[in-house]
Amino acid sequence: MPTGRGVRSALRDWRADRPYWGGLLLTLGGAEILLTMKVSLKVVLHIGMQGLAGYLLPALMVVLGLLILFNPAQRLFYSITGVLLTLGTWLTSNMGGFFIGLLLGVTGSCMAFGWLPDQEPRVSRRKRRKAARLAALQGTTKQQPA
């Protein structure tokens, strides 16, 4: 059991250092497309020569999503490759997992591509308003004695 910090704070710090949601969505998109490949044959739209690609592309999407999570330094290459593979599932895997996996994969890849590692944490609207009120009060109190 961690002594100084809890597991939640350690996980929060780990997630802050990487494009967590982008990698997670890309992984979930690939998993969803893989699951839709196992539906009954009456629902499956593409079978035949595209069968291997139908399993290969979503499996690579899952791998790229995990690589984005565990190796964020190469996130640009992984996210560009992820969006290309995701768009390829449109043809090979039941229209990209009946659109759901396609949307998850493209959204996750775009989020990972746009993630900035050295960005300052966002300040909530409530804290910004409070700081503005304090600055306004300090400005009026300095002007009164003059």
C-alpha positions in Angstrom: 0.0 0.0 0.0 1.4 3.4 -0.9 2.5 5.4 2.1 2.5 9.1 1.1 0.0 9.1 -1.7 -3.1 7.2 -2.7 -3.6 5.1 -5.7 -6.0 7.6 -7.1 -3.6 10.5 -7.0 -0.8 8.3 -8.6 -3.2 7.4 -11.4 -4.2 11.0 -11.8 -0.6 12.0 -12.2 0.0 9.2 -14.6 -2.9 10.2 -16.8 -1.9 13.9 -16.7 1.5 13.0 -18.4 -0.1 11.4 -21.5 -3.0 11.7 -24.0 -5.1 9.4 -21.9 -8.5 9.9 -23.3 -7.2 9.8 -26.9 -5.5 6.5 -26.4 -8.4 5.1 -24.5 -11.0 6.0 -27.2 -8.8 4.6 -30.0 -8.4 1.3 -28.0 -12.1 1.1 -27.4 -12.9 1.9 -31.0 -10.6 -1.0 -32.2 -12.2 -3.3 -29.6 -15.7 -2.4 -30.7 -14.9 -3.1 -34.3 -13.3 -6.4 -33.4 -16.5 -7.3 -31.4 -18.8 -6.5 -34.3 -16.8 -8.9 -36.5 -18.2 -11.7 -34.4 -21.9 -10.8 -34.9 -24.2 -13.3 -36.7 -23.6 -13.9 -40.4 -27.0 -12.2 -41.3 -25.6 -8.9 -40.1 -22.1 -9.1 -41.4 -21.7 -7.0 -44.6 -18.1 -7.9 -45.7 -16.8 -11.5 -45.9 -14.1 -13.0 -48.1 -10.8 -11.4 -49.2 -11.3 -8.6 -46.8 -11.7 -11.0 -43.9 -8.1 -10.8 -42.8 -7.9 -7.0 -43.1 -11.2 -6.9 -41.1 -9.4 -8.4 -38.2 -6.0 -6.9 -38.7 -7.0 -3.2 -38.9 -8.9 -3.1 -35.6 -6.3 -5.2 -33.8 -3.7 -2.6 -34.9 -6.0 0.1 -33.7 -6.0 -1.5 -30.2 -2.2 -1.8 -30.3 -1.8 1.9 -31.4 -4.2 3.0 -28.6 -2.1 1.2 -26.0 1.1 2.6 -27.5 -0.3 6.1 -27.2 -1.0 5.4 -23.5 2.3 3.8 -22.7 4.7 5.7 -25.1 3.3 9.2 -25.4 6.5 10.6 -26.9 5.6 9.0 -30.3 1.9 10.1 -30.1 2.0 12.0 -33.4 3.0 9.0 -35.5 0.6 6.7 -33.6 -2.3 9.0 -33.9 -1.8 9.6 -37.7 -1.5 5.9 -38.3 -4.5 5.3 -36.0 -6.8 7.6 -38.0 -5.7 6.0 -41.3 -6.4 2.5 -39.9 -9.7 3.7 -38.5 -10.8 5.1 -41.8 -9.7 1.8 -43.5 -12.1 -0.1 -41.3 -15.0 1.6 -43.1 -14.4 -0.8 -46.0 -13.1 -3.9 -44.2 -15.0 -4.2 -41.0 -18.8 -3.7 -41.3 -18.6 0.0 -42.0 -16.2 0.6 -39.2 -18.1 -1.3 -36.6 -21.4 0.2 -37.6 -20.0 3.8 -37.3 -19.5 3.5 -33.5 -16.0 2.1 -33.6 -15.2 4.5 -36.5 -16.2 7.5 -34.5 -14.4 6.4 -31.4 -11.2 5.7 -33.3 -11.2 9.0 -35.3 -12.1 11.0 -32.2 -9.4 9.3 -30.1 -6.7 9.7 -32.7 -7.5 13.4 -33.1 -7.5 13.9 -29.4 -4.1 12.2 -29.1 -2.7 14.3 -32.0 -3.9 17.5 -30.4 -2.6 16.8 -26.9 0.1 19.2 -25.7 2.4 17.8 -23.0 3.7 21.1 -21.6 0.4 22.8 -21.3 -0.5 24.6 -18.1 -3.5 23.0 -16.2 -6.8 24.7 -16.9 -8.2 27.0 -14.3 -11.9 26.6 -13.6 -14.2 29.5 -14.4 -15.1 29.8 -10.7 -11.4 30.4 -9.8 -10.9 32.9 -12.6 -13.9 34.9 -11.4 -12.7 34.8 -7.8 -9.3 36.0 -8.8 -10.8 38.8 -10.9 -13.0 39.9 -8.0 -10.0 39.9 -5.7 -8.0 41.9 -8.2 -10.8 44.4 -8.6 -11.2 44.8 -4.8 -7.4 45.3 -4.3 -7.5 47.9 -7.1 -10.3 49.9 -5.5 -8.7 49.8 -2.0 -5.4 51.1 -3.4 -7.1 54.0 -5.1 -9.2 55.1 -2.1 -6.3 56.4 0.1 -4.9 58.6 -2.6 
